Amino acid sequence: MPHGFSLMIGREAKLLVRSRIAGLGFLLLAAVAWLPPLAVALRQGNLTLGSFSEIVPLALTTIGVLVPLIALLAGTDLLAGELEDGSLLPILTLPIARTTCVLGKWAGRAMLLSAGYCVAFATAILAIALVQGTDGLADYVVVVLWGLALSLSCLSVGAALGASRGGRVKTFGASLVAWLALVFLVDAALLAILIGGAPAGPESVGAHGHDELAPLHSVHDPSTRPHVHDAGAEPDPVGAVSPWWMALDPVDLFRISAMAATSRLRTGIELADPGLGGLRLWGPLLTGWAGWLAIPLLVAVFRMRRLDLA
């Protein structure tokens, strides 16, 4: 490992440990980890914790909504804070390339974010296992691990947004806009595309008990849709391209990856269909994860190298 890269990792870790940002981030991650089991138990009227099998769907939603916001804010502060107060300028006067500076700072913050994330969820897992047992633990762990990948991807997006001299306020505002877009707007647009591309319902809509929701129902019910592997059946364009559509948004990428890898969530868009398995499913998903981790980091490096710090 180059000396400059390890130097930036160590410096970033020390700065975060000494600041209040690390403590606040850990508290937020702990809230995300503990919210599903507590919410499920309270909904049932019990002062205990929900079991793993009960909280998996809620954990999928909670992680998909809250973790991107935490990671985007952490990534935005990666460069914007030190560029605003000028503490990064002395580092850049050393014989350390700006690319090494950005990548080293990202690696240091990613290590602390991953450590805080794992500790927060490990405490929740231990408590739930002691109270409710381990039924559904494997599915819950899968969701948590894909949530970690989502947090690192959003950390990269935040770093790309924060590589400017706009100050903390503007870059934090940009991260909030990015969070709204990734979690809500892009998700709604992709859902509309999938529904719009679903196979049409019977021509006699309404005549034999069918209604206007028949196309939507056919998207989520594999038994009513033509399968690619069935002899004589026409290929289903929605099922064929849906993994690539999901790769356009890290939040949807997280959801479909978790759904594909867990037995309790393997519903909708034929995730359990052998015709959409193997490379047809995981090829686009893994390509999407690699893109969301690397491309924003390259953007951050490009913006940092072109930034005038005079």
C-alpha positions as CSV (number, residue, x, y, z in Angstrom):
1,M,0.0,0.0,0.0
2,P,1.5,3.4,-1.0
3,H,2.5,5.5,2.0
4,G,0.4,8.5,1.0
5,F,-2.7,6.3,0.7
6,S,-2.2,4.7,4.2
7,L,-1.5,8.2,5.6
8,M,-4.8,9.6,4.4
9,I,-6.7,6.5,5.7
10,G,-5.1,7.0,9.2
11,R,-5.7,10.7,9.1
12,E,-9.4,10.3,8.2
13,A,-9.9,7.7,10.9
14,K,-8.3,9.9,13.6
15,L,-10.4,13.0,12.5
16,L,-13.6,11.1,12.7
17,V,-12.9,9.4,16.0
18,R,-12.1,12.8,17.6
19,S,-15.2,14.5,16.1
20,R,-18.8,14.3,17.0
21,I,-19.8,13.1,13.5
22,A,-18.7,9.5,14.2
23,G,-20.8,9.3,17.4
24,L,-23.9,10.9,15.7
25,G,-23.5,8.5,12.7
26,F,-23.3,5.5,15.0
27,L,-26.4,6.6,16.9
28,L,-28.3,7.0,13.6
29,L,-27.2,3.5,12.4
30,A,-28.2,2.0,15.8
31,A,-31.6,3.6,15.4
32,V,-32.0,2.0,11.9
33,A,-30.9,-1.4,13.3
34,W,-33.2,-1.3,16.3
35,L,-36.3,0.3,14.8
36,P,-37.7,-2.8,13.0
37,P,-37.7,-5.2,15.9
38,L,-39.1,-2.6,18.3
39,A,-41.7,-1.4,15.8
40,V,-43.0,-5.0,15.1
41,A,-43.2,-5.8,18.8
42,L,-45.1,-2.6,19.6
43,R,-47.5,-3.2,16.8
44,Q,-48.3,-6.6,18.3
45,G,-48.7,-5.0,21.8
46,N,-45.6,-6.6,23.2
47,L,-42.7,-5.0,25.1
48,T,-40.1,-7.2,23.6
49,L,-38.4,-7.6,20.2
50,G,-39.8,-8.9,16.9
51,S,-38.3,-12.1,15.5
52,F,-36.1,-12.2,12.5
53,S,-38.8,-13.8,10.3
54,E,-41.2,-10.9,11.2
55,I,-38.8,-8.0,10.7
56,V,-37.1,-8.9,7.4
57,P,-39.7,-7.0,5.2
58,L,-39.6,-4.0,7.5
59,A,-35.8,-4.0,7.7
60,L,-35.7,-4.0,3.9
61,T,-37.7,-0.8,3.8
62,T,-36.0,0.9,6.8
63,I,-32.5,0.2,5.4
64,G,-33.5,1.3,1.9
65,V,-34.9,4.6,3.1
66,L,-32.6,5.7,6.0
67,V,-29.2,4.3,5.3
68,P,-28.8,6.2,2.0
69,L,-29.4,9.5,3.8
70,I,-26.8,8.7,6.5
71,A,-24.2,7.6,3.9
72,L,-24.9,10.5,1.5
73,L,-24.3,13.0,4.3
74,A,-21.2,11.2,5.5
75,G,-19.8,11.2,1.9
76,T,-20.7,14.8,1.3
77,D,-18.7,15.9,4.4
78,L,-15.8,13.8,3.2
79,L,-14.3,16.7,1.2
80,A,-16.7,19.7,1.5
81,G,-16.0,20.2,5.2
82,E,-12.3,20.4,4.9
83,L,-12.4,22.4,1.7
84,E,-14.6,25.0,3.5
85,D,-12.5,25.5,6.6
86,G,-9.2,25.1,4.7
87,S,-7.8,22.2,6.7
88,L,-7.2,20.1,3.5
89,L,-4.9,22.7,1.9
90,P,-1.8,21.8,4.0
91,I,-2.2,18.1,3.1
92,L,-2.4,18.9,-0.6
93,T,0.9,20.8,-0.3
94,L,2.6,17.5,0.5
95,P,3.8,15.2,-2.2
96,I,0.5,13.4,-2.3
97,A,-1.6,13.3,-5.4
98,R,-5.2,14.5,-5.2
99,T,-6.3,11.1,-6.5
100,T,-4.6,9.5,-3.5
101,C,-6.1,12.0,-1.2
102,V,-9.6,11.4,-2.3
103,L,-9.3,7.6,-2.4
104,G,-7.5,7.5,1.0
105,K,-10.1,9.7,2.7
106,W,-12.9,7.6,1.2
107,A,-11.3,4.3,2.3
108,G,-10.8,5.7,5.9
109,R,-14.4,6.9,6.1
110,A,-15.7,3.7,4.5
111,M,-13.9,1.6,7.1
112,L,-15.4,3.5,10.0
113,L,-18.8,3.6,8.4
114,S,-18.7,-0.2,7.9
115,A,-17.5,-0.8,11.4
116,G,-20.3,1.3,12.9
117,Y,-22.8,-0.3,10.7
118,C,-21.7,-3.8,11.6
119,V,-21.6,-3.1,15.4
120,A,-25.0,-1.5,15.3
121,F,-26.7,-4.4,13.6
122,A,-24.6,-7.0,15.5
123,T,-26.0,-5.8,18.8
124,A,-29.6,-5.9,17.4
125,I,-29.0,-9.4,16.0
126,L,-27.6,-10.7,19.3
127,A,-30.5,-9.2,21.3
128,I,-33.1,-10.7,18.9
129,A,-31.4,-14.1,18.9
130,L,-31.4,-14.2,22.7
131,V,-35.1,-13.2,23.0
132,Q,-36.7,-14.8,19.9
133,G,-34.3,-17.4,18.6
134,T,-32.6,-17.6,15.2
135,D,-35.5,-18.5,12.9
136,G,-35.1,-16.3,9.8
137,L,-31.6,-15.1,10.8
138,A,-30.0,-16.0,7.5
139,D,-32.5,-13.9,5.5
140,Y,-32.0,-11.0,7.9
141,V,-28.3,-11.1,7.6
142,V,-28.5,-11.1,3.8
143,V,-30.6,-8.0,3.9
144,V,-28.1,-6.3,6.3
145,L,-25.1,-7.2,4.2
146,W,-26.7,-5.8,1.0
147,G,-27.6,-2.7,3.1
148,L,-23.8,-2.3,3.8
149,A,-23.2,-2.4,0.0
150,L,-25.9,0.3,-0.3
151,S,-24.2,2.5,2.3
152,L,-20.8,2.3,0.6
153,S,-22.4,3.1,-2.8
154,C,-24.1,6.2,-1.4
155,L,-20.9,7.2,0.4
156,S,-19.3,7.3,-3.1
157,V,-22.2,9.4,-4.4
158,G,-21.8,11.8,-1.5
159,A,-18.1,12.1,-2.1
160,A,-18.8,13.1,-5.7
161,L,-21.3,15.7,-4.6
162,G,-18.9,17.1,-1.9
163,A,-15.9,17.6,-4.2
164,S,-16.6,21.3,-4.6
165,R,-16.0,24.6,-2.8
166,G,-19.7,25.2,-2.3
167,G,-19.5,24.8,1.4
168,R,-21.3,22.4,3.8
169,V,-24.7,24.0,3.5
170,K,-24.9,23.8,-0.3
171,T,-23.4,20.3,-0.6
172,F,-25.6,19.0,2.2
173,G,-28.6,20.4,0.3
174,A,-27.4,18.6,-2.8
175,S,-27.2,15.4,-0.8
176,L,-30.8,15.8,0.4
177,V,-31.9,16.3,-3.2
178,A,-29.9,13.2,-4.2
179,W,-31.5,11.2,-1.4
180,L,-35.0,12.2,-2.5
181,A,-34.2,11.4,-6.1
182,L,-32.7,7.9,-5.4
183,V,-35.2,6.8,-2.7
184,F,-38.4,8.2,-4.1
185,L,-38.3,9.8,-7.6
186,V,-36.2,7.3,-9.5
187,D,-37.9,4.4,-7.8
188,A,-41.3,5.8,-8.8
189,A,-40.1,6.3,-12.4
190,L,-38.8,2.7,-12.6
191,L,-42.0,1.3,-11.2
192,A,-44.0,3.2,-13.8
193,I,-41.8,1.9,-16.6
194,L,-42.2,-1.7,-15.3
195,I,-45.9,-1.4,-15.0
196,G,-46.3,0.4,-18.3
197,G,-44.3,-2.4,-20.0
198,A,-46.3,-5.2,-18.4
199,P,-48.2,-7.5,-20.7
200,A,-51.8,-6.3,-21.3
201,G,-54.7,-7.9,-19.7
202,P,-57.5,-9.8,-21.5
203,E,-59.3,-7.9,-24.2
204,S,-62.6,-8.6,-22.4
205,V,-61.6,-6.4,-19.4
206,G,-64.5,-6.2,-17.0
207,A,-66.6,-8.8,-18.9
208,H,-65.3,-11.8,-17.0
209,G,-64.4,-10.4,-13.6
210,H,-61.1,-8.7,-14.6
211,D,-60.5,-5.1,-13.9
212,E,-58.0,-2.3,-14.7
213,L,-55.4,-3.8,-12.3
214,A,-55.0,-7.0,-14.3
215,P,-51.7,-5.8,-16.0
216,L,-50.3,-4.8,-12.6
217,H,-51.3,-8.1,-11.1
218,S,-49.6,-10.0,-13.9
219,V,-46.3,-8.2,-13.0
220,H,-46.3,-9.5,-9.5
221,D,-47.9,-12.9,-10.0
222,P,-45.5,-15.2,-11.9
223,S,-48.2,-17.7,-12.5
224,T,-50.1,-15.3,-14.8
225,R,-47.1,-14.3,-16.9
226,P,-45.5,-16.1,-19.8
227,H,-42.1,-17.6,-18.9
228,V,-39.1,-17.4,-21.2
229,H,-38.3,-21.0,-20.6
230,D,-41.8,-22.3,-21.5
231,A,-41.9,-23.9,-24.9
232,G,-43.8,-21.7,-27.4
233,A,-44.1,-18.8,-25.0
234,E,-43.2,-15.3,-26.2
235,P,-40.3,-13.7,-24.3
236,D,-41.3,-11.3,-21.6
237,P,-39.5,-8.0,-22.1
238,V,-40.3,-6.8,-18.6
239,G,-38.8,-9.8,-16.9
240,A,-35.8,-9.7,-19.3
241,V,-34.8,-6.1,-18.7
242,S,-35.9,-5.5,-15.1
243,P,-32.5,-6.3,-13.5
244,W,-30.8,-3.7,-15.8
245,W,-33.5,-1.1,-15.0
246,M,-33.0,-1.8,-11.2
247,A,-29.2,-1.2,-11.7
248,L,-29.9,2.4,-12.5
249,D,-30.8,3.1,-8.9
250,P,-28.7,1.9,-5.9
251,V,-31.8,1.7,-3.7
252,D,-33.7,-0.5,-6.1
253,L,-30.5,-2.4,-6.7
254,F,-30.4,-3.1,-2.9
255,R,-34.0,-4.2,-2.8
256,I,-33.9,-6.6,-5.8
257,S,-30.5,-8.1,-4.6
258,A,-32.0,-8.8,-1.2
259,M,-35.2,-10.2,-2.7
260,A,-33.2,-12.5,-5.0
261,A,-31.1,-13.8,-2.2
262,T,-33.7,-14.4,0.5
263,S,-36.5,-17.0,0.5
264,R,-39.0,-14.7,2.4
265,L,-38.7,-11.8,-0.1
266,R,-38.4,-13.7,-3.4
267,T,-41.6,-12.3,-4.8
268,G,-42.4,-10.1,-7.8
269,I,-40.8,-9.8,-11.3
270,E,-40.2,-13.5,-11.4
271,L,-37.2,-13.5,-9.1
272,A,-37.9,-17.2,-8.3
273,D,-38.3,-18.0,-11.9
274,P,-35.5,-20.2,-13.2
275,G,-35.7,-18.3,-16.5
276,L,-34.5,-15.2,-14.8
277,G,-31.8,-16.8,-12.7
278,G,-28.0,-17.1,-13.0
279,L,-26.2,-14.5,-15.0
280,R,-29.4,-13.1,-16.4
281,L,-30.2,-11.8,-12.9
282,W,-26.8,-11.5,-11.1
283,G,-24.9,-10.2,-14.0
284,P,-26.8,-6.9,-14.2
285,L,-26.9,-6.7,-10.4
286,L,-23.2,-7.1,-9.8
287,T,-22.4,-4.8,-12.7
288,G,-24.7,-2.2,-11.1
289,W,-23.0,-2.5,-7.7
290,A,-19.5,-2.2,-9.2
291,G,-20.7,0.9,-11.2
292,W,-22.3,2.6,-8.2
293,L,-19.1,2.1,-6.1
294,A,-16.6,3.1,-8.7
295,I,-18.1,5.7,-11.0
296,P,-19.0,8.3,-8.3
297,L,-15.5,7.9,-6.9
298,L,-14.0,8.6,-10.3
299,V,-16.3,11.7,-10.6
300,A,-15.1,12.8,-7.2
301,V,-11.4,12.4,-8.2
302,F,-12.0,14.2,-11.5
303,R,-13.7,17.1,-9.8
304,M,-11.0,17.3,-7.1
305,R,-8.2,17.3,-9.7
306,R,-9.9,20.2,-11.6
307,L,-10.8,22.2,-8.5
308,D,-9.0,25.5,-8.1
309,L,-7.9,25.7,-4.4
310,A,-6.1,29.1,-4.7
